[in-house]
């Protein structure tokens, strides 16, 4: 009698779950499917996106009751989400007063802009050295999409194309991890940048600056590419005082600390 015909072997064969005919080897089709996000994660994600997009302006109250009603959940996951947002410095929890969307701290904004400039000068230099013709064509296509969004005034789609352009430069330079680092430090930058887009001519200015960066990449001039990227990102810092004066209630501003910083 062979081993496969023993009672024990037969029992094992019967207990084994059948594999689908088209399932590739090594894939367990009965593995547990990814679990849905926790309620607190959903609330955190949605509030974070709305705050960064300036759909919830600085100073806006975060009312737990409204959120629990909207999502049909208890207050516990809402409070967990709020605590995470407070760690991100996106909300302020004021005892006996409530929870509010945090203002943009100018000192942190300035430091984030300095860090981002330094990191993106690295990625654009690498992209200049490594970009293939097809990758350059892809970057041109992103800019064209951005131009179309600028022409129609679609700020949300323009913002997505803007992110795609900078992310693609990091990918072309083979530094996608640096883009991940930038994502971590740019929270306050993005809130501030959303204030600048409605400014007349601002989107077209950004498109033109992106074109200048790309032409330097296509020309294999790393110094010029880094310089154009520096000028592009530095424009945000140079304009801080303008937007601070337009929306003073949106910023945390300490003249003793921030006046000198804004002059750098």
N, C-alpha and C positions, 0 to 999 in steps of 0.2 A: 504493500500500500504506500503511495507517495504521500509526502508531507501535506500537500494541498488538499488531500482527500480525507485527512483526519478530522474528527468531530470538532476539535478546537479551531483548526484552520477554517473549516466551513462556517463556524460561528463568527469568526473575525470578518470573513468575506461578507456575510449577511449584515453585520453591524456597520460596515464601511458605507459612508454616504456616497451615492452615485455621483460621478462627475459628468457635467454636461458635455455633449458630444463636441461642441465647439469651444470648450474651455481650454486655454493653453496649459501646458504642463506646469505644475508648481503653483497654480492659482487656486485658492480655496474659495469657491463660489458661495460657500456657506459662512464666510467670515462676516462678522458684524459690520453693518453699514455705519458710516460716520454718524456720530450722534449730533442732533441739532444743537445749535448754540443755546447756552443758558439764557434765561430771561434777562439777567443782569448784563450779559455780554451784548445782547441785542439793544438794550436801552443805552448802554455805554457807547456802542458803535453809532447809533442814530444821533444821540446828543452831540457826540464828538464831531461828527460830520457837519451837523447844523451850526455848531459854534465856529468851527474853522472856516466854513463857507460864509460866515457872518449873517446867516439866516436868523441866528439868535445873537443879537448885538450885545456888546458889553453892558452890564447892568441889568439885563433882562432877568426877571425872577424865574427860578426853576421850582415849579410847584409840584410836590410829590403827588398830591391828589389828582391833578390833571394827568400825570403820567400813568398812574395806576389805572385810571379810568380808560385811558387811550389804549393801553396794552392788555387790560384785563388781568392784571397781576397784583400781587401783594406789595406792600411797601418795602419789604426786605431787599429784593433785587434792585429796586430803584435806589435805595440807600447805598448798596454796594457799587452801583454804577456811579453815583455821585462822588463817592470816596475816591474812585479811580480817576475821575475827572479833576478832582481837587489835587491829586498827585501830579497830574499833567499841567497844573496851574491854569486850567480852563474854567474852573468855577471857584467861587469863594463861599465858604460856609460860615455865616456870621451868627454866633450864638444869639438867640432870642429875637433875631431879625429875619433869618431865612437864608436861602441859597440863591446866589446870583451868578450870572455869567461874568467871569473875571475880565478886568480891563487888561490891555496889552502893556506889559512892563517894558519901557523903552530900553532900559539897560540890557535886559535879556535879548530883546529884539536886535539890538546893535551887535551883541556878541554872536548871536546866531548868524547874522549877515556876514560878519568877518569870517566865521568858521566855514560857512557855505562857499564863500568866494575862494578860500584857500583850497578846499576840496575839489571844487569844480575846475579850478585851473589845472589840477593834476589830471582829471579825467579828460579834459579837452586836449591837453598835450598828448596824452596816450592815444586818443582817438585820431589825432592828426597823423601820428606815426603809423597807425594800424588800419585805418579805414579803407575798405575795398570800394570799388566804384559802385557796386550795388548798394552798399551801406550808405554811401553819399547820396545816391538816388533816393533811398528810403528817407533820409533826413530832409531832402528837398520836398518829398511828398508830405511829410509832417508839416513843414513850413507852409506849403500850399494849403493844407487843410486849415492851418491857423489863419492864413490870409482870408480864406472864405468865411471863417467864423468872425473875424474882425469886420469884414464887409457887411455881415448880417447883424452884427451886434450881439451875437450869442456868447455871453460871458462864460457860462458853464462849460460849453464845448471848447471855447478858446482856452480855458484853464486846463482842460484835459489834454489838449494838444500841446500846450506849453510844458506840462509835466512829461509828456511822451518825448518831447525833443531833448530835454535834459537827461532823462533816463536812458534814451537811446545813445547819447554821447558816452555815458558811463559804460554802457554795454559794448559799444564799439571799441572803447579803450580797454575792455576786459577788466573793468573795475565795477561790476554790478554791486559788490559789497559796499563800495563807497556811496553809491546812491542810497542804499539802505541806511547808512549812517546819516546821510543828509535828511532822509525822511524823518529821522528821530529828532533832529535839531530844528526842523523848519516849521514847527507848529505855529509859533507866534509870527513867523515870516508870512505864512499863508494867510493868516487872519489880516495882517496889515496889507498884504498884496491885494486882497479882495477889495479893499477900500480904494486902491489906485486904479483898478480897471475901468470904472465908469468915467474917469477923467477923460475929457474930450481928446481924442488922438492918441490915448495911451496904448491901446491895443496895437495900432499901426506902428507905433514907436517900437514896441516889443518885437513885432514881426521883422522890422528893419534891422534891429539889433541881432536877432537870430540869423538873419541872412548874412550879416557881416561875419559872425562867428563861423558859419558854414563855408563861406568863401575862403576864409583863412584855412580851414581844415582841408578843403578841396585843393588849395594851393600848396599844401604841405608846409605851411609856415607856422610852426608851433608857437613861436614868440608872439606872432600876430594873433593867433587864435586865443592864446591865454590873455592877451591884452584886451581883445574884443569881449571876451567873457567877463573879465574884470570890470570893464566899463558898463557892461549890461547889468551885472548884479550890483555894482556900486551905485547905480542910479536910484535904486530903492533906498539906500541909506541917505543919499543926498536930499531926497524928498521927504524924509521923516518929519522935519520941522513944519513943512507945508501942511501935511495931513494931521499932525498933532494940533495945529492951530485951527484946522477946519472942524475936527471932532475931538476937542479936548477931553470930553467925558469918556472917550473910548480908551484913554491911555493912563498909565501910572507914570507920572512925570515929577521928578525931583530936580529942580533947577540946580541945586548944589552939585548933583552928580551927573546929570544928563546933558547940560549945556556944552560942557567940554567934549563929551563923548560924541555929540552930534556934529561937532566941527571936524572930527578926524577924517 
